[in-house]
Amino acid sequence: MKALGSLIRSYRFLRDMSLRDLGDAAGIHYSYVGKLEKGTAANPSREVVRGLAIALNAPVDEFEMAAGYLPAEATTKDTKRDIALSSDVQRAVDLILEELESRRHNNKDR
């Protein structure tokens, strides 16, 4: 959690916020913010991590990765399945999604 703590501290100083200011803005106790910065508090929830990033006007994905979470975009594909598909259909869907993702990245590079 040291990576997250350093990130929080860096953004907090950059935004000229006290521990209390950040705690109030993120909806958590300022002492918990201090523990996160020092690396003495383990496993903050995704909601806490997101709240801190938003309060600091910082990239949420960067904070999530520093806390050990996959960015929400990376998990979306697997969490939106509501029905079970046969293995053949699932493979076809996965290939189509991979192709679309590849095309999207190629278009961004242009």
C-alpha positions as CSV (number, residue, x, y, z in Angstrom):
1,M,0.0,0.0,0.0
2,K,3.0,2.3,0.0
3,A,2.4,3.2,-3.6
4,L,-1.1,4.3,-2.8
5,G,0.1,6.2,0.2
6,S,2.7,8.1,-1.8
7,L,0.2,8.9,-4.4
8,I,-2.3,10.2,-1.9
9,R,0.3,12.4,-0.2
10,S,1.7,13.7,-3.5
11,Y,-1.7,14.8,-4.8
12,R,-2.8,16.1,-1.4
13,F,0.3,18.4,-1.2
14,L,-0.2,19.4,-4.9
15,R,-3.8,20.4,-4.1
16,D,-2.6,22.1,-0.8
17,M,-5.0,20.1,1.3
18,S,-4.7,19.0,4.9
19,L,-5.5,15.5,6.1
20,R,-8.8,16.9,7.5
21,D,-9.6,18.7,4.2
22,L,-9.1,15.5,2.2
23,G,-10.9,13.3,4.7
24,D,-13.9,15.7,4.7
25,A,-13.9,15.8,0.9
26,A,-13.7,12.0,0.5
27,G,-16.1,11.2,3.3
28,I,-13.6,9.4,5.5
29,H,-11.9,10.2,8.8
30,Y,-8.7,12.2,8.5
31,S,-6.8,9.7,10.7
32,Y,-7.6,7.0,8.1
33,V,-6.2,9.2,5.4
34,G,-3.0,9.5,7.4
35,K,-2.8,5.8,7.9
36,L,-3.2,5.2,4.2
37,E,-0.5,7.7,3.4
38,K,1.9,6.0,5.9
39,G,1.0,2.5,4.6
40,T,-0.2,1.3,8.0
41,A,-3.9,0.8,6.9
42,A,-4.3,-2.2,4.6
43,N,-6.8,-3.0,1.9
44,P,-8.9,0.1,1.5
45,S,-12.2,-0.6,-0.3
46,R,-12.5,0.4,-3.9
47,E,-15.1,3.0,-2.8
48,V,-12.6,4.7,-0.5
49,V,-9.9,4.7,-3.2
50,R,-12.3,6.2,-5.7
51,G,-13.5,8.8,-3.2
52,L,-9.9,9.9,-2.5
53,A,-9.1,10.2,-6.2
54,I,-12.2,12.2,-6.9
55,A,-11.7,14.4,-3.9
56,L,-8.1,15.1,-5.1
57,N,-9.3,15.6,-8.7
58,A,-6.9,12.8,-9.7
59,P,-7.2,9.9,-12.2
60,V,-9.3,7.2,-10.5
61,D,-7.6,4.4,-12.5
62,E,-4.2,5.5,-11.2
63,F,-5.4,5.3,-7.6
64,E,-7.2,1.9,-8.2
65,M,-4.0,0.4,-9.7
66,A,-1.9,1.7,-6.8
67,A,-4.3,0.1,-4.4
68,G,-4.1,-3.2,-6.3
69,Y,-7.5,-3.0,-8.1
70,L,-7.9,-3.5,-11.8
71,P,-9.3,-0.4,-13.4
72,A,-13.1,-0.5,-13.8
73,E,-12.8,-0.6,-17.6
74,A,-10.7,-3.8,-17.4
75,T,-13.4,-5.6,-15.4
76,T,-16.4,-4.4,-17.3
77,K,-16.2,-7.1,-19.9
78,D,-16.5,-10.0,-17.4
79,T,-19.0,-8.4,-15.0
80,K,-21.7,-7.5,-17.4
81,R,-22.6,-11.1,-18.4
82,D,-26.1,-11.9,-17.3
83,I,-26.6,-15.2,-19.2
84,A,-24.5,-18.3,-19.6
85,L,-23.3,-19.0,-23.2
86,S,-22.1,-22.2,-24.7
87,S,-18.3,-22.4,-25.0
88,D,-18.5,-22.0,-28.8
89,V,-20.7,-18.9,-28.6
90,Q,-18.5,-17.5,-25.8
91,R,-15.4,-18.0,-27.9
92,A,-17.0,-16.2,-30.9
93,V,-18.1,-13.3,-28.7
94,D,-14.6,-13.1,-27.2
95,L,-13.0,-13.0,-30.7
96,I,-15.4,-10.3,-31.8
97,L,-14.6,-8.2,-28.7
98,E,-10.9,-8.6,-29.2
99,E,-11.2,-7.5,-32.8
100,L,-13.3,-4.4,-31.8
101,E,-10.8,-3.5,-29.1
102,S,-7.9,-3.8,-31.5
103,R,-9.7,-1.6,-34.1
104,R,-10.5,1.0,-31.3
105,H,-6.8,1.1,-30.3
106,N,-5.7,1.4,-34.0
107,N,-8.1,4.3,-34.5
108,K,-6.7,6.1,-31.5
109,D,-3.2,5.9,-32.9
110,R,-4.1,7.7,-36.0
